[in-house]
Amino acid sequence: MSKITISTKKTIYSKDINKVVDTGFSVAVNPNTTTDVIDNIPTVDGFFENYDILFYQIPLTGSNSHTTLVERSSEYLGLDLNLLLEQLNFLQQQNKQLQEQINEFNTNI
């Protein structure tokens, strides 16, 4: 087996390197994100303009759907959709009972 020699060079910088070189950064970017995507990030107004255009093309359920938007937004807002549906059902039952009482009252008069 033959031996291969690899030469290396090590550069050592002084503690004052931060005075000479700007080692900070001003924008953190996900390394998996392409610059194309970053350049095309819409404003909030632009997002809603696109949403209005795409509204009927967005599926009702599944990934990237109206349901997904509601679930993610509800989670962000701290809303419990199941609790809201339970409350809605309860109020609908109460409304039905009150309508029946009104109808019964009106027929007795």
Beta strands, then each sheet from edge to edge (+ up, - down):
end
